[in-house]
Amino acid sequence: VAPAVLVLKALAPEPTTTVSFFLMTAAVIYSISGILRLVRYTVTKPKLEADIEEVKKANAYFTGLPIPAGAMCAVSPILFLMSDDGLSIYATDYFERAVVAAATFVITGYFMISRWKFPSVKTLHIRVGSFQVVILTALVTAAILLLAVHHFALFLFAVSWGYLIASWALSMIRVASGKRLRALEDFDPEEDEDAPN
């Protein structure tokens, strides 16, 4: 609920207007999607804990966009559009920001309740091969931190939407290839157990 409240407070829609109606509806869709995602996690967790292999899969990938990533995806476009970086690229007015916010809420809500796979950060295993790799990693990390400090809105937008788009694109490639690409096997969308055959 917090990301929806933050965006609505930032945009401050005028009550009883068409724009505020669509914006509030989209915010409610986003919030309900987040609740449904948490309910699905709570219901499936006891089933997973009984199977060690399923626990490993669950730790490696999320089914649906995780709530923290969904929150970043919901807030970052408006934060970016209202920042100096966003205004220097394209100055948006209130109506354009409201349309972007409403579309963002609906898209993010869909991905949170979807069965698309999203990789977990827990699966990252960084191996240090040499001292040069350590130095290069430190320099890249410092550059990323500087970017995050001085261009936070742009950084948050790029990271959150980059994660969503890259994960979804890998799943789409796997589905479009007829599931022949074994390298992307982990990105198969999870099938709905309750769906009729």
N, CA, C and O of each residue as an XYZ file, in Angstrom:
788
protein
N       0.829     -1.197      0.000
C       0.000      0.000      0.000
C       0.871      1.257      0.000
O       0.499      2.271     -0.590
N       2.028      1.189      0.662
C       2.872      2.384      0.811
C       3.289      3.004     -0.526
O       3.214      4.226     -0.656
N       3.731      2.219     -1.542
C       4.093      2.846     -2.821
C       2.924      3.589     -3.467
O       3.107      4.666     -4.035
N       1.723      3.012     -3.380
C       0.550      3.675     -3.951
C       0.286      4.998     -3.238
O      -0.024      6.002     -3.879
N       0.407      4.998     -1.914
C       0.190      6.223     -1.137
C       1.240      7.266     -1.489
O       0.910      8.441     -1.657
N       2.513      6.850     -1.604
C       3.583      7.786     -1.943
C       3.333      8.455     -3.295
O       3.478      9.670     -3.431
N       2.959      7.653     -4.290
C       2.721      8.207     -5.631
C       1.515      9.138     -5.621
O       1.552     10.212     -6.223
N       0.446      8.733     -4.942
C      -0.756      9.576     -4.890
C      -0.480     10.885     -4.150
O      -0.983     11.939     -4.540
N       0.310     10.818     -3.092
C       0.659     12.049     -2.368
C       1.548     12.953     -3.221
O       1.412     14.176     -3.189
N       2.463     12.340     -3.988
C       3.359     13.139     -4.841
C       2.585     13.830     -5.958
O       2.864     14.982     -6.290
N       1.612     13.125     -6.538
C       0.837     13.713     -7.631
C      -0.288     14.607     -7.124
O      -0.704     15.535     -7.817
N      -0.781     14.334     -5.920
C      -1.867     15.106     -5.307
C      -3.018     15.341     -6.279
O      -3.308     16.486     -6.625
N      -3.692     14.249     -6.734
C      -4.794     14.433     -7.679
C      -5.967     15.171     -7.051
O      -6.282     14.982     -5.876
N      -6.600     16.005     -7.844
C      -7.756     16.751     -7.356
C      -8.946     15.797     -7.261
O      -9.267     15.113     -8.233
N      -9.606     15.744     -6.095
C     -10.714     14.794     -5.928
C     -11.849     15.038     -6.927
O     -12.037     16.146     -7.429
N     -12.589     13.978     -7.192
C     -13.781     13.977     -8.051
C     -13.502     14.304     -9.518
O     -14.424     14.670    -10.247
N     -12.263     14.179     -9.960
C     -11.966     14.360    -11.382
C     -11.787     12.993    -12.025
O     -11.569     11.997    -11.335
N     -11.880     12.952    -13.345
C     -11.706     11.690    -14.067
C     -10.306     11.134    -13.863
O     -10.125      9.930    -13.681
N      -9.317     12.020    -13.896
C      -7.920     11.596    -13.720
C      -7.729     10.960    -12.347
O      -7.090      9.914    -12.229
N      -8.278     11.584    -11.317
C      -8.112     11.035     -9.961
C      -8.830      9.691     -9.826
O      -8.353      8.808     -9.113
N      -9.979      9.524    -10.508
C     -10.697      8.254    -10.468
C      -9.844      7.126    -11.040
O      -9.695      6.075    -10.417
N      -9.279      7.351    -12.245
C      -8.463      6.311    -12.865
C      -7.182      6.056    -12.081
O      -6.723      4.918    -11.978
N      -6.614      7.112    -11.535
C      -5.397      6.978    -10.737
C      -5.668      6.177     -9.456
O      -4.888      5.298     -9.092
N      -6.773      6.486     -8.782
C      -7.127      5.759     -7.560
C      -7.476      4.298     -7.869
O      -7.117      3.395     -7.113
N      -8.182      4.074     -8.990
C      -8.523      2.699     -9.384
C      -7.262      1.887     -9.641
O      -7.149      0.748     -9.190
N      -6.312      2.476    -10.370
C      -5.049      1.787    -10.656
C      -4.272      1.520     -9.370
O      -3.662      0.461     -9.225
N      -4.290      2.473     -8.436
C      -3.594      2.290     -7.154
C      -4.222      1.151     -6.351
O      -3.513      0.390     -5.694
N      -5.548      1.034     -6.404
C      -6.235     -0.048     -5.704
C      -5.899     -1.392     -6.357
O      -5.680     -2.380     -5.657
N      -5.858     -1.435     -7.698
C      -5.477     -2.657     -8.414
C      -4.079     -3.095     -7.985
O      -3.847     -4.274     -7.717
N      -3.155     -2.145     -7.922
C      -1.783     -2.441     -7.503
C      -1.760     -2.999     -6.080
O      -1.103     -4.007     -5.819
N      -2.469     -2.354     -5.170
C      -2.472     -2.777     -3.761
C      -3.083     -4.161     -3.593
O      -2.552     -4.989     -2.854
N      -4.200     -4.416     -4.276
C      -4.844     -5.728     -4.190
C      -3.937     -6.808     -4.788
O      -3.876     -7.926     -4.277
N      -3.234     -6.468     -5.875
C      -2.298     -7.430     -6.476
C      -1.196     -7.798     -5.498
O      -0.802     -8.961     -5.412
N      -0.697     -6.815     -4.762
C       0.321     -7.091     -3.748
C      -0.210     -8.004     -2.653
O       0.490     -8.908     -2.197
N      -1.455     -7.766     -2.230
C      -2.072     -8.612     -1.203
C      -2.238    -10.036     -1.728
O      -1.945    -10.998     -1.019
N      -2.711    -10.173     -2.977
C      -2.899    -11.502     -3.565
C      -1.575    -12.251     -3.694
O      -1.521    -13.468     -3.518
N      -0.508    -11.514     -4.003
C       0.802    -12.149     -4.112
C       1.247    -12.689     -2.761
O       1.773    -13.798     -2.676
N       1.037    -11.909     -1.706
C       1.394    -12.365     -0.363
C       0.540    -13.555      0.077
O       1.032    -14.461      0.750
N      -0.738    -13.549     -0.304
C      -1.613    -14.683      0.026
C      -1.125    -15.942     -0.680
O      -1.075    -17.014     -0.077
N      -0.761    -15.816     -1.972
C      -0.262    -16.989     -2.705
C       1.003    -17.533     -2.049
O       1.159    -18.748     -1.927
N       1.904    -16.654     -1.626
C       3.136    -17.082     -0.961
C       2.813    -17.820      0.333
O       3.393    -18.869      0.614
N       1.882    -17.270      1.124
C       1.519    -17.883      2.406
C       0.889    -19.255      2.211
O       1.136    -20.168      2.999
N       0.077    -19.406      1.168
C      -0.602    -20.674      0.915
C       0.367    -21.730      0.385
O       0.273    -22.899      0.760
N       1.300    -21.327     -0.488
C       2.206    -22.304     -1.110
C       3.418    -22.641     -0.246
O       4.052    -23.674     -0.463
N       3.752    -21.803      0.717
C       4.955    -22.040      1.533
C       4.927    -23.382      2.271
O       5.929    -24.097      2.235
N       3.817    -23.763      2.947
C       3.823    -25.074      3.624
C       4.021    -26.250      2.663
O       4.658    -27.240      3.024
N       3.486    -26.153      1.457
C       3.668    -27.224      0.469
C       5.127    -27.334      0.053
O       5.652    -28.434     -0.117
N       5.783    -26.177     -0.112
C       7.180    -26.164     -0.549
C       8.109    -26.747      0.507
O       9.053    -27.467      0.182
N       7.842    -26.436      1.768
C       8.747    -26.857      2.839
C       8.820    -28.364      2.978
O       9.773    -28.878      3.563
N       7.838    -29.089      2.455
C       7.844    -30.546      2.528
C       8.791    -31.181      1.511
O       9.190    -32.334      1.674
N       9.157    -30.434      0.459
C       9.994    -30.968     -0.620
C      11.290    -30.151     -0.710
O      11.245    -28.961     -1.023
N      12.437    -30.776     -0.440
C      13.732    -30.077     -0.424
C      14.061    -29.493     -1.797
O      14.586    -28.384     -1.899
N      13.749    -30.245     -2.844
C      14.042    -29.780     -4.209
C      13.229    -28.531     -4.545
O      13.734    -27.608     -5.184
N      11.983    -28.507     -4.117
C      11.119    -27.351     -4.353
C      11.593    -26.137     -3.548
O      11.456    -25.001     -4.002
N      12.144    -26.373     -2.365
C      12.680    -25.272     -1.543
C      13.850    -24.620     -2.256
O      13.976    -23.395     -2.252
N      14.721    -25.437     -2.877
C      15.864    -24.888     -3.623
C      15.391    -24.034     -4.788
O      15.930    -22.954     -5.030
N      14.374    -24.520     -5.515
C      13.824    -23.756     -6.633
C      13.195    -22.462     -6.144
O      13.366    -21.411     -6.762
N      12.465    -22.536     -5.033
C      11.796    -21.353     -4.491
C      12.808    -20.310     -4.033
O      12.549    -19.110     -4.132
N      13.965    -20.757     -3.531
C      15.003    -19.817     -3.105
C      15.725    -19.192     -4.292
O      16.275    -18.098     -4.175
N      15.727    -19.876     -5.430
C      16.436    -19.378     -6.607
C      15.585    -18.407     -7.428
O      16.119    -17.471     -8.023
N      14.277    -18.622     -7.464
C      13.395    -17.810     -8.306
C      12.094    -17.497     -7.596
O      11.569    -18.309     -6.834
N      11.584    -16.306     -7.861
C      10.274    -15.915     -7.366
C       9.243    -16.192     -8.453
O       9.522    -16.008     -9.638
N       8.059    -16.631     -8.056
C       6.947    -16.724     -8.991
C       6.173    -15.419     -8.861
O       5.537    -15.160     -7.839
N       6.234    -14.610     -9.898
C       5.662    -13.268     -9.840
C       6.699    -12.285     -9.329
O       7.642    -12.658     -8.631
N       6.510    -11.024     -9.690
C       7.433     -9.975     -9.266
C       7.387     -9.836     -7.750
O       6.305     -9.677     -7.185
N       8.549     -9.892     -7.071
C       8.546     -9.761     -5.611
C       8.024     -8.390     -5.172
O       8.122     -7.413     -5.915
N       7.479     -8.330     -3.979
C       6.878     -7.094     -3.461
C       7.880     -5.930     -3.413
O       7.525     -4.832     -3.841
N       9.120     -6.114     -2.912
C      10.053     -4.974     -2.895
C      10.372     -4.452     -4.301
O      10.443     -3.242     -4.518
N      10.563     -5.376     -5.256
C      10.830     -4.950     -6.637
C       9.601     -4.266     -7.221
O       9.722     -3.292     -7.963
N       8.410     -4.779     -6.886
C       7.178     -4.142     -7.344
C       7.032     -2.734     -6.790
O       6.560     -1.832     -7.483
N       7.435     -2.550     -5.550
C       7.372     -1.213     -4.944
C       8.306     -0.252     -5.668
O       7.935      0.888     -5.949
N       9.522     -0.713     -5.970
C      10.467      0.146     -6.699
C       9.953      0.471     -8.099
O      10.091      1.601     -8.568
N       9.359     -0.522     -8.768
C       8.821     -0.296    -10.116
C       7.655      0.682    -10.092
O       7.472      1.452    -11.035
N       6.863      0.660     -9.019
C       5.706      1.547     -8.926
C       6.110      2.990     -8.640
O       5.517      3.923     -9.182
N       7.109      3.172     -7.797
C       7.494      4.521     -7.363
C       8.492      5.177     -8.324
O       8.423      6.385     -8.551
N       9.409      4.403     -8.883
C      10.540      4.980     -9.621
C      10.168      5.811    -10.859
O      10.826      6.825    -11.093
N       9.150      5.448    -11.675
C       8.856      6.296    -12.840
C       8.433      7.718    -12.464
O       8.872      8.684    -13.088
N       7.579      7.843    -11.442
C       7.124      9.176    -11.035
C       8.255      9.951    -10.380
O       8.412     11.151    -10.608
N       9.041      9.259     -9.566
C      10.205      9.906     -8.952
C      11.156     10.421    -10.029
O      11.685     11.528     -9.922
N      11.368      9.610    -11.068
C      12.246     10.013    -12.158
C      11.661     11.187    -12.943
O      12.375     12.144    -13.246
N      10.366     11.123    -13.277
C       9.738     12.199    -14.057
C       9.726     13.526    -13.312
O       9.737     14.589    -13.933
N       9.702     13.469    -11.982
C       9.676     14.703    -11.187
C      11.078     15.181    -10.800
O      11.227     16.261    -10.229
N      12.108     14.380    -11.109
C      13.479     14.747    -10.747
C      14.079     15.686    -11.789
O      13.519     15.879    -12.868
N      15.222     16.262    -11.447
C      15.925     17.142    -12.390
C      16.354     16.378    -13.631
O      16.309     16.914    -14.738
N      16.774     15.118    -13.456
C      17.173     14.302    -14.609
C      16.005     14.102    -15.565
O      16.151     14.255    -16.778
N      14.856     13.763    -15.018
C      13.678     13.541    -15.851
C      13.202     14.812    -16.523
O      12.842     14.803    -17.700
N      13.199     15.897    -15.783
C      12.741     17.177    -16.348
C      13.694     17.690    -17.420
O      13.270     18.384    -18.344
N      14.981     17.355    -17.307
C      15.933     17.792    -18.333
C      15.758     17.009    -19.633
O      16.061     17.512    -20.715
N      15.261     15.760    -19.515
C      15.015     14.953    -20.716
C      13.694     15.342    -21.355
O      13.628     15.598    -22.557
N      12.636     15.386    -20.543
C      11.307     15.736    -21.051
C      10.472     16.261    -19.900
O      10.232     15.542    -18.930
N      10.030     17.498    -19.994
C       9.217     18.108    -18.938
C       7.770     17.637    -19.078
O       7.083     17.980    -20.040
N       7.321     16.852    -18.109
C       5.958     16.326    -18.152
C       5.023     17.195    -17.325
O       5.436     17.831    -16.356
N       3.760     17.212    -17.724
C       2.773     17.925    -16.927
C       2.039     16.929    -16.018
O       2.330     15.733    -16.020
N       1.094     17.448    -15.254
C       0.386     16.618    -14.280
C      -0.350     15.462    -14.950
O      -0.291     14.331    -14.467
N      -1.041     15.730    -16.050
C      -1.827     14.697    -16.727
C      -0.932     13.558    -17.217
O      -1.274     12.388    -17.047
N       0.213     13.890    -17.824
C       1.134     12.854    -18.327
C       1.684     12.002    -17.192
O       1.789     10.783    -17.323
N       2.036     12.643    -16.074
C       2.534     11.882    -14.927
C       1.443     10.977    -14.359
O       1.731      9.859    -13.931
N       0.194     11.447    -14.349
C      -0.917     10.635    -13.850
C      -1.150      9.417    -14.738
O      -1.411      8.324    -14.236
N      -1.057      9.602    -16.066
C      -1.219      8.473    -17.000
C      -0.100      7.461    -16.792
O      -0.349      6.256    -16.751
N       1.130      7.946    -16.662
C       2.274      7.051    -16.423
C       2.089      6.296    -15.106
O       2.340      5.092    -15.045
N       1.653      6.992    -14.054
C       1.458      6.350    -12.751
C       0.376      5.277    -12.826
O       0.555      4.181    -12.295
N      -0.740      5.580    -13.478
C      -1.831      4.602    -13.588
C      -1.373      3.372    -14.373
O      -1.636      2.241    -13.963
N      -0.694      3.586    -15.491
C      -0.198      2.469    -16.301
C       0.825      1.651    -15.515
O       0.828      0.422    -15.587
N       1.684      2.326    -14.772
C       2.699      1.650    -13.970
C       2.056      0.775    -12.898
O       2.486     -0.359    -12.682
N       1.028      1.295    -12.226
C       0.328      0.509    -11.204
C      -0.265     -0.769    -11.789
O      -0.134     -1.846    -11.208
N      -0.916     -0.643    -12.940
C      -1.576     -1.810    -13.550
C      -0.540     -2.828    -14.031
O      -0.692     -4.025    -13.789
N       0.509     -2.360    -14.709
C       1.554     -3.263    -15.221
C       2.258     -3.978    -14.068
O       2.451     -5.193    -14.108
N       2.637     -3.223    -13.049
C       3.329     -3.817    -11.904
C       2.423     -4.797    -11.166
O       2.871     -5.862    -10.741
N       1.150     -4.438    -11.015
C       0.189     -5.336    -10.381
C       0.073     -6.649    -11.132
O       0.031     -7.720    -10.527
N       0.021     -6.558    -12.473
C      -0.047     -7.780    -13.279
C       1.162     -8.671    -13.029
O       1.014     -9.872    -12.803
N       2.360     -8.089    -13.069
C       3.569     -8.898    -12.905
C       3.676     -9.488    -11.495
O       4.257    -10.559    -11.323
N       3.124     -8.805    -10.483
C       3.183     -9.360     -9.127
C       2.321    -10.610     -8.991
O       2.709    -11.544     -8.288
N       1.159    -10.651     -9.647
C       0.285    -11.821     -9.507
C       0.479    -12.836    -10.638
O      -0.161    -13.888    -10.650
N       1.363    -12.515    -11.583
C       1.589    -13.422    -12.713
C       2.371    -14.655    -12.265
O       2.811    -14.742    -11.118
N       2.536    -15.591    -13.172
C       3.317    -16.801    -12.899
C       4.680    -16.749    -13.594
O       5.352    -17.773    -13.707
N       5.093    -15.564    -14.061
C       6.418    -15.407    -14.650
C       7.459    -15.560    -13.554
O       7.210    -15.221    -12.397
N       8.637    -16.077    -13.930
C       9.719    -16.298    -12.961
C      10.653    -15.084    -12.926
O      10.988    -14.507    -13.961
N      11.058    -14.718    -11.725
C      12.006    -13.634    -11.505
C      13.140    -14.148    -10.625
O      12.888    -14.705     -9.557
N      14.396    -13.966    -11.065
C      15.513    -14.515    -10.288
C      15.680    -13.817     -8.942
O      15.411    -12.625     -8.797
N      16.129    -14.594     -7.971
C      16.391    -14.070     -6.636
C      17.851    -13.630     -6.547
O      18.730    -14.235     -7.159
N      18.093    -12.582     -5.786
C      19.473    -12.102     -5.581
C      20.272    -13.144     -4.799
O      21.501    -13.159     -4.857
N      19.574    -14.009     -4.071
C      20.246    -15.054     -3.280
C      21.038    -16.015     -4.154
O      21.969    -16.667     -3.681
N      20.666    -16.104     -5.437
C      21.346    -17.058     -6.324
C      22.657    -16.527     -6.886
O      23.390    -17.267     -7.542
N      22.964    -15.263     -6.640
C      24.221    -14.706     -7.154
C      25.402    -15.269     -6.374
O      25.477    -15.132     -5.153
N      26.310    -15.897     -7.086
C      27.530    -16.421     -6.470
C      28.711    -15.789     -7.198
O      29.044    -16.167     -8.321
N      29.335    -14.818     -6.535
C      30.450    -14.104     -7.149
C      31.743    -14.755     -6.707
O      32.035    -14.839     -5.514
N      32.516    -15.215     -7.675
C      33.801    -15.842     -7.369
C      34.915    -14.895     -7.767
O      34.923    -14.344     -8.868
N      35.838    -14.719     -6.866
C      36.965    -13.833     -7.121
C      38.075    -14.646     -7.762
O      38.610    -15.570     -7.149
N      38.427    -14.296     -9.014
C      39.437    -15.045     -9.739
C      40.828    -14.472     -9.590
O      41.809    -15.217     -9.591
N      40.931    -13.165     -9.463
C      42.252    -12.557     -9.371
C      42.148    -11.193     -8.700
O      41.055    -10.678     -8.465
N      43.297    -10.626     -8.400
C      43.341     -9.314     -7.765
C      42.789     -8.243     -8.699
O      42.160     -7.290     -8.239
N      43.017     -8.386    -10.009
C      42.498     -7.414    -10.978
C      40.969     -7.390    -10.965
O      40.358     -6.331    -11.112
N      40.363     -8.555    -10.789
C      38.897     -8.633    -10.729
C      38.388     -7.900     -9.492
O      37.363     -7.220     -9.544
N      39.109     -8.042     -8.381
C      38.720     -7.357     -7.137
C      38.785     -5.847     -7.333
O      37.855     -5.132     -6.959
N      39.877     -5.357     -7.918
C      40.030     -3.916     -8.158
C      38.942     -3.418     -9.105
O      38.319     -2.387     -8.849
N      38.710     -4.149    -10.201
C      37.685     -3.761    -11.163
C      36.303     -3.732    -10.509
O      35.517     -2.816    -10.753
N      36.008     -4.734     -9.678
C      34.729     -4.784     -8.969
C      34.584     -3.585     -8.032
O      33.511     -2.988     -7.950
N      35.662     -3.232     -7.327
C      35.619     -2.081     -6.417
C      35.373     -0.787     -7.184
O      34.603      0.061     -6.733
N      36.020     -0.625     -8.340
C      35.837      0.591     -9.147
C      34.414      0.681     -9.696
O      33.801      1.748     -9.678
N      33.897     -0.442    -10.183
C      32.523     -0.458    -10.710
C      31.525     -0.163     -9.596
O      30.568      0.585     -9.795
N      31.750     -0.752     -8.424
C      30.869     -0.507     -7.283
C      30.888      0.961     -6.880
O      29.842      1.547     -6.602
N      32.083      1.556     -6.848
C      32.199      2.982     -6.501
C      31.463      3.853     -7.514
O      30.791      4.813     -7.139
N      31.592      3.517     -8.801
C      30.900      4.275     -9.844
C      29.385      4.155     -9.693
O      28.660      5.136     -9.859
N      28.909      2.945     -9.376
C      27.466      2.736     -9.193
C      26.960      3.514     -7.981
O      25.885      4.112     -8.030
N      27.733      3.507     -6.892
C      27.329      4.260     -5.703
C      27.294      5.763     -5.971
O      26.392      6.456     -5.500
N      28.271      6.271     -6.725
C      28.251      7.693     -7.086
C      27.036      8.033     -7.931
O      26.386      9.058     -7.726
N      26.740      7.159     -8.882
C      25.552      7.363     -9.712
C      24.296      7.351     -8.854
O      23.399      8.171     -9.048
N      24.233      6.417     -7.900
C      23.060      6.307     -7.038
C      22.893      7.543     -6.159
O      21.769      7.966     -5.892
N      23.997      8.118     -5.711
C      23.930      9.300     -4.843
C      23.536     10.544     -5.633
O      22.677     11.309     -5.194
N      24.153     10.752     -6.785
C      23.932     11.990     -7.538
C      22.751     11.928     -8.497
O      22.186     12.963     -8.851
N      22.375     10.736     -8.916
C      21.246     10.570     -9.848
C      20.368      9.433     -9.346
O      20.126      8.459    -10.059
N      19.894      9.570     -8.107
C      19.172      8.481     -7.453
C      17.912      8.065     -8.217
O      17.658      6.872     -8.384
N      17.125      9.036     -8.679
C      15.869      8.719     -9.369
C      16.134      7.928    -10.647
O      15.449      6.945    -10.931
N      17.129      8.361    -11.414
C      17.490      7.655    -12.644
C      18.004      6.251    -12.329
O      17.645      5.290    -13.009
N      18.835      6.133    -11.308
C      19.404      4.846    -10.907
C      18.301      3.874    -10.475
O      18.282      2.722    -10.910
N      17.390      4.335     -9.625
C      16.308      3.481     -9.147
C      15.406      3.028    -10.299
O      14.999      1.868    -10.362
N      15.104      3.953    -11.200
C      14.274      3.626    -12.361
C      14.953      2.577    -13.241
O      14.322      1.601    -13.648
N      16.241      2.780    -13.535
C      16.982      1.863    -14.411
C      17.106      0.476    -13.791
O      16.919     -0.527    -14.480
N      17.416      0.408    -12.511
C      17.601     -0.880    -11.845
C      16.281     -1.642    -11.743
O      16.221     -2.826    -12.076
N      15.223     -0.970    -11.287
C      13.948     -1.665    -11.068
C      13.316     -2.129    -12.370
O      12.887     -3.279    -12.475
N      13.252     -1.255    -13.358
C      12.634     -1.643    -14.625
C      13.560     -2.523    -15.456
O      13.085     -3.327    -16.258
N      14.868     -2.387    -15.280
C      15.810     -3.294    -15.940
C      15.619     -4.721    -15.452
O      15.642     -5.660    -16.247
N      15.430     -4.887    -14.133
C      15.187     -6.212    -13.545
C      13.892     -6.807    -14.090
O      13.863     -7.970    -14.494
N      12.824     -6.015    -14.103
C      11.530     -6.522    -14.573
C      11.599     -6.916    -16.045
O      11.189     -8.014    -16.420
N      12.117     -6.017    -16.875
C      12.143     -6.265    -18.326
C      13.082     -7.412    -18.684
O      12.738     -8.247    -19.520
N      14.268     -7.467    -18.063
C      15.219     -8.545    -18.372
C      14.655     -9.907    -17.976
O      14.768    -10.867    -18.738
N      14.050    -10.001    -16.793
C      13.481    -11.275    -16.339
C      12.341    -11.715    -17.242
O      12.260    -12.882    -17.626
N      11.463    -10.781    -17.581
C      10.328    -11.116    -18.435
C      10.795    -11.495    -19.842
O      10.252    -12.416    -20.452
N      11.800    -10.785    -20.353
C      12.318    -11.085    -21.696
C      12.915    -12.495    -21.743
O      12.707    -13.218    -22.717
N      13.648    -12.888    -20.711
C      14.217    -14.241    -20.668
C      13.111    -15.300    -20.651
O      13.225    -16.330    -21.315
N      12.044    -15.043    -19.892
C      10.909    -15.973    -19.871
C      10.235    -16.037    -21.235
O       9.873    -17.121    -21.693
N      10.063    -14.894    -21.889
C       9.419    -14.858    -23.203
C      10.258    -15.587    -24.248
O       9.711    -16.282    -25.104
N      11.580    -15.435    -24.187
C      12.471    -16.142    -25.126
C      12.331    -17.643    -24.926
O      12.271    -18.403    -25.893
N      12.278    -18.064    -23.667
C      12.129    -19.490    -23.363
C      10.794    -20.020    -23.908
O      10.762    -21.097    -24.505
N       9.707    -19.289    -23.714
C       8.390    -19.716    -24.199
C       8.342    -19.683    -25.723
O       7.827    -20.613    -26.343
N       8.876    -18.616    -26.339
C       8.837    -18.468    -27.796
C       9.679    -19.524    -28.508
O       9.390    -19.891    -29.647
N      10.716    -20.009    -27.837
C      11.577    -21.020    -28.466
C      10.975    -22.415    -28.364
O      11.608    -23.397    -28.750
N       9.764    -22.502    -27.851
C       9.141    -23.812    -27.673
C       9.796    -24.597    -26.548
O       9.774    -25.827    -26.542
N      10.376    -23.879    -25.599
C      11.054    -24.464    -24.429
C      12.234    -25.343    -24.822
O      12.580    -26.288    -24.113
N      12.854    -25.021    -25.967
C      14.029    -25.791    -26.408
C      15.326    -25.269    -25.799
O      16.314    -25.999    -25.735
N      15.334    -24.011    -25.351
C      16.560    -23.448    -24.782
C      16.714    -23.899    -23.340
O      16.083    -23.347    -22.438
N      17.557    -24.906    -23.126
C      17.734    -25.458    -21.784
C      18.394    -24.461    -20.833
O      18.203    -24.538    -19.619
N      19.172    -23.523    -21.385
C      19.847    -22.530    -20.541
C      18.832    -21.639    -19.813
O      19.129    -21.098    -18.747
N      17.638    -21.490    -20.392
C      16.611    -20.647    -19.781
C      15.497    -21.478    -19.132
O      14.384    -20.991    -18.935
N      15.804    -22.715    -18.809
C      14.795    -23.618    -18.260
C      14.191    -23.096    -16.957
O      13.012    -23.319    -16.681
N      15.002    -22.398    -16.156
C      14.513    -21.867    -14.882
C      13.478    -20.762    -15.070
O      12.763    -20.416    -14.130
N      13.395    -20.208    -16.275
C      12.486    -19.090    -16.521
C      11.133    -19.526    -17.075
O      10.341    -18.685    -17.499
N      10.853    -20.848    -17.076
C       9.528    -21.306    -17.488
C       8.489    -20.720    -16.540
O       8.645    -20.809    -15.322
N       7.420    -20.117    -17.088
C       6.361    -19.635    -16.196
C       5.762    -20.806    -15.428
O       5.575    -21.890    -15.981
N       5.466    -20.586    -14.166
C       4.904    -21.646    -13.337
C       3.466    -21.895    -13.773
O       2.705    -20.952    -13.992
N       3.099    -23.162    -13.896
C       1.747    -23.495    -14.331
C       0.790    -23.444    -13.161
O       1.148    -23.759    -12.026
N      -0.438    -23.041    -13.459
C      -1.473    -22.939    -12.442
C      -2.013    -24.339    -12.158
O      -2.565    -24.990    -13.044
N      -1.849    -24.798    -10.910
C      -2.284    -26.152    -10.554
C      -3.801    -26.289    -10.583
O      -4.322    -27.385    -10.795
N      -4.518    -25.177    -10.370
C      -5.975    -25.222    -10.308
C      -6.634    -25.087    -11.676
O      -7.853    -25.213    -11.792
N      -5.832    -24.830    -12.722
C      -6.398    -24.636    -14.055
C      -6.884    -25.961    -14.612
O      -6.228    -26.985    -14.417
N      -8.054    -25.967    -15.322
C      -8.550    -27.206    -15.909
C      -7.663    -27.661    -17.053
O      -7.099    -26.822    -17.757
N      -7.522    -28.981    -17.264
C      -6.662    -29.528    -18.326
C      -7.310    -29.415    -19.671
O      -6.726    -29.825    -20.674
